[in-house]
Amino acid sequence: GAPGRFRFVYNQPVENFSVTYAGQFPETMKAFQEFNEEKDSVNIWFSSIELDSVTFVTKSGDKVLDSIPMRLQKPGKKPVRAGTQDPRALVISSNAVGKLLPGTQFVLQTTNPVFMLDTSKFILKMGRDTVQKNIQHAGYSRIVRFNIPFPEDSSFSLLLLPGAVKDVYGQKNDTIRWSFTVQASRSFGNLSVKLPNLEAGKYLVEIVDEKDNVVRDTLI
């Protein structure tokens, strides 16, 4: 993995899941955490590596689950192999690969936690007309949401100028462009699913094709 990035996964959801660290960190070495929706895994990034090791303490409420000592690898110590990408590189992707499903919120996702957005460098257009942006981003989340309607049968483009996104490592994006169309509801059928007598809890419903590839999934 990337230097300064760790991931811990449990085989079932953890109630009141939290991660702390034994000892003290230098002020310039900040930790950023991202729990998944099911609360059974956590990603952790360190903005810089100034220690040789760190001990992670995972908890369920006040109960200690694990105490895990880990050595820290400093960036640049290990060369990036030819044909591969620097694992700490800032990469930005979108959920619209040419097309956006009707009724879907347009989002961007980054590989690293976002430290700062310059929304003046986000240029969104519907056809040739510039669209008023309503961009939502919380804390250091890797998700950037566009809280505006995207009408069906419309074409959009998004231009990110250099420096629109800055991650916790201080890296900034270069120029990025996306173009996509919003598909029409009439192009799709309706599927109703009844799931009687389910015990209370969270479930993942998946629609798969004939080769068991997941076409769409949703949490209920």
C-alpha positions in Angstrom: 0.0 0.0 0.0 0.9 3.7 0.1 3.4 4.8 2.8 1.4 6.2 5.7 -1.9 4.6 4.8 -3.4 1.7 6.7 -6.7 -0.3 6.5 -8.2 -2.5 9.2 -11.1 -4.8 8.4 -13.3 -6.8 10.8 -15.5 -9.8 9.8 -18.6 -8.1 11.1 -19.8 -4.5 12.0 -18.3 -3.0 15.1 -20.6 -1.0 17.4 -19.2 2.4 18.2 -16.1 1.7 16.2 -13.1 3.9 16.9 -9.3 4.0 16.5 -6.8 5.7 18.7 -3.1 5.7 18.9 -0.7 4.9 21.7 1.8 7.6 22.6 2.0 11.1 21.1 2.5 12.3 17.5 4.5 15.3 16.4 2.2 18.3 15.7 2.9 18.1 11.9 1.9 14.4 11.8 -1.8 14.3 11.5 -4.1 11.3 11.2 -7.2 11.1 9.0 -9.8 8.3 9.4 -12.5 7.1 7.1 -15.0 4.4 8.3 -17.1 2.6 5.8 -20.9 2.7 6.1 -21.1 -0.8 7.6 -18.6 0.1 10.4 -16.5 -3.0 9.8 -13.5 -1.3 8.2 -11.5 1.9 8.5 -8.9 3.6 6.3 -6.2 5.7 8.0 -3.8 8.2 6.4 -1.0 10.1 8.0 -0.1 13.5 6.5 3.6 12.9 7.1 5.7 10.1 8.5 7.9 11.3 11.4 8.0 8.2 13.5 9.4 4.7 12.9 6.3 3.0 14.2 2.9 3.5 15.6 0.5 1.4 17.7 -3.1 1.4 16.6 -5.8 0.7 19.3 -9.1 -0.3 17.9 -12.2 -0.1 20.2 -15.9 -0.9 20.4 -17.1 1.9 22.6 -14.8 1.7 25.7 -13.8 -1.9 25.0 -10.3 -2.4 23.4 -10.5 -4.9 20.5 -6.9 -4.9 19.4 -3.6 -3.2 20.0 -1.6 -3.4 16.7 2.0 -2.1 16.5 3.0 -1.3 12.9 6.2 0.0 11.4 5.9 3.1 9.2 7.5 3.3 5.7 8.7 6.8 4.7 7.7 8.1 1.3 10.3 8.0 -1.3 12.3 5.2 0.4 10.9 2.6 -2.0 11.1 3.4 -5.8 7.9 3.3 -7.9 8.1 0.4 -10.3 8.0 1.2 -14.0 4.5 1.1 -15.4 2.9 1.6 -12.0 1.5 4.7 -10.3 2.8 6.3 -7.1 0.4 4.9 -4.4 0.2 8.4 -2.8 -0.7 10.2 -6.1 -3.8 12.3 -6.1 -6.3 10.7 -8.5 -9.8 12.0 -9.0 -12.6 10.0 -10.6 -16.4 10.4 -11.1 -19.4 8.2 -11.0 -20.4 9.3 -14.5 -18.3 7.3 -17.1 -19.8 8.8 -20.2 -23.3 8.4 -18.7 -25.1 9.2 -15.5 -28.2 7.2 -14.4 -31.4 9.3 -14.0 -32.0 10.5 -10.5 -28.3 9.9 -9.5 -26.3 12.5 -7.7 -23.1 13.4 -9.5 -20.1 12.8 -7.3 -16.3 12.9 -7.5 -14.1 10.6 -5.4 -10.4 11.1 -4.6 -7.7 8.6 -3.6 -6.6 10.7 -0.7 -8.5 12.8 1.9 -9.2 16.3 0.6 -7.7 19.1 2.6 -9.1 22.0 0.6 -11.4 22.8 -2.4 -11.3 25.9 -4.5 -14.8 25.8 -6.0 -14.0 28.8 -8.2 -12.0 26.3 -10.3 -14.9 24.0 -10.8 -16.6 24.9 -14.1 -19.8 22.9 -14.7 -21.8 23.3 -18.0 -25.0 21.9 -19.3 -24.6 22.1 -23.1 -22.9 25.5 -23.6 -24.4 27.1 -20.5 -22.5 27.4 -17.2 -24.5 25.9 -14.3 -24.6 27.4 -10.8 -22.7 24.9 -8.6 -23.8 23.7 -5.2 -20.8 21.6 -4.0 -20.9 19.7 -0.8 -17.8 18.5 1.0 -17.5 17.6 4.7 -14.3 17.6 6.7 -11.5 15.7 5.0 -13.9 13.4 3.1 -12.8 11.8 -0.2 -16.3 12.4 -1.7 -17.3 15.7 -3.3 -21.0 15.9 -4.1 -22.9 18.2 -6.5 -26.3 19.0 -4.9 -28.1 20.2 -8.0 -30.6 18.6 -10.4 -29.2 16.9 -13.5 -32.2 16.8 -16.0 -32.7 13.7 -18.1 -31.6 13.7 -21.7 -29.1 16.5 -21.0 -25.3 16.7 -21.7 -22.9 18.0 -19.1 -19.2 18.8 -18.8 -17.1 19.5 -15.8 -13.7 21.2 -16.0 -11.4 21.2 -13.0 -8.7 23.8 -13.3 -5.3 23.2 -11.7 -5.4 23.5 -8.0 -9.2 23.0 -7.6 -8.5 20.1 -5.2 -5.7 19.9 -2.6 -5.2 16.7 -0.6 -3.7 16.2 2.9 -0.2 15.6 1.4 -0.3 19.1 -0.3 -0.8 17.6 -3.8 -3.0 19.5 -6.2 -4.8 18.3 -9.4 -3.8 19.2 -12.9 -6.5 20.1 -15.5 -9.2 17.4 -15.6 -12.3 17.2 -17.8 -15.4 15.0 -17.7 -18.2 14.9 -20.2 -21.4 12.8 -19.7 -25.1 12.6 -20.6 -27.9 11.9 -18.2 -29.9 9.0 -19.4 -33.7 9.0 -19.7 -35.9 7.0 -17.4 -37.8 5.7 -20.4 -34.7 3.7 -21.4 -35.0 1.6 -18.3 -37.5 -0.9 -16.9 -38.8 -1.1 -13.3 -37.9 -3.8 -10.9 -39.9 -4.3 -7.7 -38.5 -6.6 -5.0 -40.3 -7.8 -1.9 -38.3 -9.1 1.0 -40.7 -10.4 3.7 -39.8 -11.5 7.2 -36.3 -10.0 7.2 -34.7 -9.6 10.6 -33.8 -6.0 11.6 -30.4 -4.9 10.3 -28.7 -3.7 7.2 -28.7 -5.7 3.9 -27.0 -5.3 0.6 -29.2 -6.0 -2.5 -27.2 -6.8 -5.7 -28.5 -7.1 -9.2 -26.2 -9.3 -11.2 -26.0 -10.3 -14.9 -25.7 -13.8 -16.4 -22.0 -14.0 -15.4 -22.7 -12.9 -11.8 -21.2 -9.5 -12.4 -22.8 -6.9 -10.1 -24.7 -4.4 -12.3 -26.1 -2.4 -9.4 -26.3 -2.6 -5.6 -28.0 -0.8 -2.8 -28.1 -0.9 0.9 -31.4 -1.3 2.6 
